[in-house]
């Protein structure tokens, strides 16, 4: 069985907050506004994974009305979501994401973002591809008002662990 999921998130840029994308703190004079650290890349990844499993979205699982998630490091949410992926008998085939930001320039951080996200899910970094683009000065993102991310994932039924060819584990 294979399942595809798509996620999208956008947050406003404001002064006085850290900019966190893909679990990586990016040096910049503004950060994203949100109940958590507002990491749009990780939020889009969570939504894509949850969507592929038919489990709603990040707001259903981690509502911004719950004080437990106030200022939470979104990578911790990604870890929790990926545990659900594994518990449902699925595994990541690949993840492809795009961050939309006029500034700062994100190319120097893409590899580290992929590494942090892969580590949080205990998967090979080669399964995660992160791209960054501007909007050529158009719209709210182009005017520097916010940052958005889109992510697509492909999941498949997990392959049996070596030495255990029987799905029940009694084989």
C-alpha positions, -999 to +999 in steps of 0.1 A: +000+000+000+012+035-008-002+068+005+004+104-006+000+134+016+002+172+009+008+199+035+009+236+035+016+263+061+021+300+063+030+324+092+035+361+095+071+374+101+074+397+132+103+413+151+113+398+184+110+361+175+136+335+164+132+323+128+131+285+129+127+265+097+132+227+095+142+228+131+172+250+123+175+285+138+182+309+109+199+343+117+174+370+107+159+401+123+124+386+123+108+353+132+075+336+125+045+343+147+026+314+161+016+294+192+046+271+188+079+281+172+058+286+140+082+264+119+062+264+086+084+238+070+079+213+099+042+221+101+038+214+064+056+181+068+034+171+097+003+180+077+016+160+047+023+129+069-011+132+088-029+137+055-013+106+040-026+086+069-060+102+068-056+117+103-066+153+097-041+181+102-016+194+127-043+216+144-064+185+151-035+167+167-018+197+184-044+225+188-031+260+194-057+263+222-037+238+242-012+254+265+010+223+263+020+234+228+028+270+236+063+277+222+069+240+215+098+231+193+080+219+162+106+192+155+091+175+186+057+175+169+073+159+138+088+132+160+053+125+175+036+124+141+062+101+126+057+077+155+021+075+144+033+067+108+053+038+122+025+027+145+001+025+115+025+002+097+038+027+072+072+042+065+085+072+045+095+066+009+103+103+004+095+138+014+098+168-009+093+203+004+095+239-008+099+270+015+086+303+000+106+332+014+117+365-001+144+367+026+165+355+042+184+334+017+179+298+028+202+279+005+230+276+031+206+260+056+187+235+035+211+206+042+210+211+079+172+214+079+169+181+061+193+165+086+173+178+116+140+166+101+155+132+092+170+128+127+136+136+143+120+108+123+150+084+125+151+081+087+179+085+062+185+121+052+185+111+016+147+106+018+141+143+024+145+170-002+142+207+007+140+235-018+137+273-013+123+299-036+112+335-035+080+349-050+099+375-071+086+403-048+050+394-054+023+392-027+026+391+011+056+367+010+073+388-017+068+419+005+085+402+034+053+398+055+056+360+059+070+327+050+052+296+037+061+260+030+045+232+010+054+195+014+044+163-002+052+128+012+049+093-001+044+065+025+043+028+019+036-003+040+067-009+062+090-037+051+094-065+077+126-062+098+153-087+089+150-119+107+113-115+112+095-125+080+062-132+096+041-101+102+029-114+136+065-117+148+059-154+156+073-168+124 
